[in-house]
Amino acid sequence: MNDETHRNGGMMSEDPSTQYWYNMKTGEVEKGYVSSVVDRVGPFETHEEAEHALEKLRANSAKWAEDDASDNK
């Protein structure tokens, strides 16, 4: 599983070049490979999911930090 698939909860059902991406630099949702890979996160299946990318990233980050903390006990 690559980083982009992992960030999207392991879901990748269609061609990522036709899915939605959140551009971290502009804050805009894009369909397909519009921006450089360093500026975008995703893919997401819907425009709405991509609009909430930052919330998803924060939630994933908090969970991973919690998991790491419990692994280090």
Number of C-alpha atoms within 10 A of each C-alpha: 9 7 10 18 16 13 19 20 12 12 14 17 9 11 10 18 12 14 20 25 30 25 22 15 10 10 13 12 23 19 19 14 15 14 16 8 12 9 14 22 22 24 28 29 20 13 15 11 19 25 19 13 23 15 12 16 15 11 12 16 13 12 12 12 12 11 11 11 10 9 8 6 5
